[in-house]
Amino acid sequence: MAQHEISHREIYERVVSLEQKVDGLKRDTSGMVEAFQAARGAFTVLEFIAKLAKPILFIGALGAACLALWEQIKIK
């Protein structure tokens, strides 16, 4: 079985080819990476809003209860 000798030129051409493929993959996936980073930022904002929602709902419910009590007092 004869072994095929690989020349430096063939190795260089393969390395160049691989570099081109890697650069292509980097370009193709850069949009997905940007989208994931944007989604991570959006989830951070949504988490902040969720933390604010509970106290705001509590204050709103307390205000509604006070208004209902005031209406009952006014009626009597």
Distance bins in CASP14 RR format, pairs under 12 A and 6 or more apart:
PFRMAT RR
TARGET T0000
AUTHOR 0000-0000-0000
RMODE 2
METHOD distances of the structure
MODEL  1
4 10 0 0 0 0 1 0 0 0 0 0 0
5 11 0 0 0 0 0 1 0 0 0 0 0
6 12 0 0 0 0 0 1 0 0 0 0 0
6 13 0 0 0 0 0 1 0 0 0 0 0
6 14 0 0 0 0 1 0 0 0 0 0 0
6 15 0 0 0 0 0 1 0 0 0 0 0
7 13 0 0 0 0 1 0 0 0 0 0 0
7 14 0 0 0 0 0 1 0 0 0 0 0
8 14 0 0 0 0 0 1 0 0 0 0 0
8 15 0 0 0 0 0 1 0 0 0 0 0
9 15 0 0 0 0 0 1 0 0 0 0 0
9 16 0 0 0 0 0 1 0 0 0 0 0
10 16 0 0 0 0 0 1 0 0 0 0 0
10 17 0 0 0 0 0 1 0 0 0 0 0
11 17 0 0 0 0 0 1 0 0 0 0 0
11 18 0 0 0 0 0 1 0 0 0 0 0
12 18 0 0 0 0 0 1 0 0 0 0 0
12 19 0 0 0 0 0 1 0 0 0 0 0
13 19 0 0 0 0 0 1 0 0 0 0 0
13 20 0 0 0 0 0 1 0 0 0 0 0
14 20 0 0 0 0 0 1 0 0 0 0 0
14 21 0 0 0 0 0 1 0 0 0 0 0
15 21 0 0 0 0 0 1 0 0 0 0 0
15 22 0 0 0 0 0 1 0 0 0 0 0
16 22 0 0 0 0 0 1 0 0 0 0 0
16 23 0 0 0 0 0 1 0 0 0 0 0
17 23 0 0 0 0 0 1 0 0 0 0 0
17 24 0 0 0 0 0 1 0 0 0 0 0
18 24 0 0 0 0 0 1 0 0 0 0 0
18 25 0 0 0 0 0 1 0 0 0 0 0
19 25 0 0 0 0 0 1 0 0 0 0 0
19 26 0 0 0 0 0 1 0 0 0 0 0
20 26 0 0 0 0 0 1 0 0 0 0 0
20 27 0 0 0 0 0 1 0 0 0 0 0
21 27 0 0 0 0 0 1 0 0 0 0 0
21 28 0 0 0 0 0 1 0 0 0 0 0
22 28 0 0 0 0 0 1 0 0 0 0 0
22 29 0 0 0 0 0 1 0 0 0 0 0
23 29 0 0 0 0 0 1 0 0 0 0 0
23 30 0 0 0 0 0 1 0 0 0 0 0
24 30 0 0 0 0 1 0 0 0 0 0 0
25 31 0 0 0 0 0 1 0 0 0 0 0
25 32 0 0 0 0 0 1 0 0 0 0 0
25 33 0 0 0 0 0 1 0 0 0 0 0
26 32 0 0 0 0 0 1 0 0 0 0 0
26 33 0 0 0 0 1 0 0 0 0 0 0
27 33 0 0 0 0 0 1 0 0 0 0 0
27 34 0 0 0 0 0 1 0 0 0 0 0
29 35 0 0 0 0 0 1 0 0 0 0 0
29 36 0 0 0 0 0 1 0 0 0 0 0
30 36 0 0 0 0 0 1 0 0 0 0 0
30 37 0 0 0 0 0 1 0 0 0 0 0
31 37 0 0 0 0 1 0 0 0 0 0 0
31 38 0 0 0 0 1 0 0 0 0 0 0
31 39 0 0 0 0 0 1 0 0 0 0 0
32 38 0 0 0 0 0 1 0 0 0 0 0
32 39 0 0 0 0 0 1 0 0 0 0 0
33 39 0 0 0 0 0 1 0 0 0 0 0
33 40 0 0 0 0 0 1 0 0 0 0 0
34 40 0 0 0 0 0 1 0 0 0 0 0
34 41 0 0 0 0 0 1 0 0 0 0 0
35 41 0 0 0 0 0 1 0 0 0 0 0
35 42 0 0 0 0 0 1 0 0 0 0 0
36 42 0 0 0 0 0 1 0 0 0 0 0
36 43 0 0 0 0 0 1 0 0 0 0 0
37 43 0 0 0 0 0 1 0 0 0 0 0
37 44 0 0 0 0 0 1 0 0 0 0 0
38 44 0 0 0 0 0 1 0 0 0 0 0
38 45 0 0 0 0 0 1 0 0 0 0 0
39 45 0 0 0 0 0 1 0 0 0 0 0
39 46 0 0 0 0 0 1 0 0 0 0 0
40 46 0 0 0 0 0 1 0 0 0 0 0
40 47 0 0 0 0 0 1 0 0 0 0 0
41 47 0 0 0 0 1 0 0 0 0 0 0
41 48 0 0 0 0 0 1 0 0 0 0 0
42 48 0 0 0 0 0 1 0 0 0 0 0
42 49 0 0 0 0 0 1 0 0 0 0 0
43 49 0 0 0 0 0 1 0 0 0 0 0
43 50 0 0 0 0 0 1 0 0 0 0 0
44 50 0 0 0 0 0 1 0 0 0 0 0
44 51 0 0 0 0 0 1 0 0 0 0 0
45 51 0 0 0 0 0 1 0 0 0 0 0
45 52 0 0 0 0 0 1 0 0 0 0 0
46 52 0 0 0 0 0 1 0 0 0 0 0
46 53 0 0 0 0 0 1 0 0 0 0 0
47 53 0 0 0 0 0 1 0 0 0 0 0
49 55 0 0 0 0 0 1 0 0 0 0 0
49 56 0 0 0 0 1 0 0 0 0 0 0
50 56 0 0 0 0 0 1 0 0 0 0 0
50 57 0 0 0 0 0 1 0 0 0 0 0
51 57 0 0 0 0 0 1 0 0 0 0 0
52 58 0 0 0 0 0 1 0 0 0 0 0
52 59 0 0 0 0 0 1 0 0 0 0 0
53 59 0 0 0 0 0 1 0 0 0 0 0
53 60 0 0 0 0 0 1 0 0 0 0 0
54 60 0 0 0 0 0 1 0 0 0 0 0
54 61 0 0 0 0 0 1 0 0 0 0 0
55 61 0 0 0 0 0 1 0 0 0 0 0
55 62 0 0 0 0 0 1 0 0 0 0 0
56 62 0 0 0 0 0 1 0 0 0 0 0
56 63 0 0 0 0 0 1 0 0 0 0 0
57 63 0 0 0 0 0 1 0 0 0 0 0
57 64 0 0 0 0 0 1 0 0 0 0 0
58 64 0 0 0 0 0 1 0 0 0 0 0
58 65 0 0 0 0 0 1 0 0 0 0 0
59 65 0 0 0 0 0 1 0 0 0 0 0
59 66 0 0 0 0 0 1 0 0 0 0 0
60 66 0 0 0 0 1 0 0 0 0 0 0
60 67 0 0 0 0 1 0 0 0 0 0 0
60 68 0 0 0 0 0 1 0 0 0 0 0
61 67 0 0 0 0 0 1 0 0 0 0 0
61 68 0 0 0 0 0 1 0 0 0 0 0
62 68 0 0 0 0 0 1 0 0 0 0 0
62 69 0 0 0 0 0 1 0 0 0 0 0
63 69 0 0 0 0 1 0 0 0 0 0 0
63 70 0 0 0 0 1 0 0 0 0 0 0
63 71 0 0 0 0 0 1 0 0 0 0 0
64 70 0 0 0 0 0 1 0 0 0 0 0
64 71 0 0 0 0 0 1 0 0 0 0 0
65 71 0 0 0 0 0 1 0 0 0 0 0
65 72 0 0 0 0 0 1 0 0 0 0 0
66 72 0 0 0 0 0 1 0 0 0 0 0
66 73 0 0 0 0 0 1 0 0 0 0 0
67 73 0 0 0 0 0 1 0 0 0 0 0
67 74 0 0 0 0 0 1 0 0 0 0 0
68 74 0 0 0 0 0 1 0 0 0 0 0
68 75 0 0 0 0 0 1 0 0 0 0 0
69 75 0 0 0 0 0 1 0 0 0 0 0
69 76 0 0 0 0 0 1 0 0 0 0 0
70 76 0 0 0 0 0 1 0 0 0 0 0
END
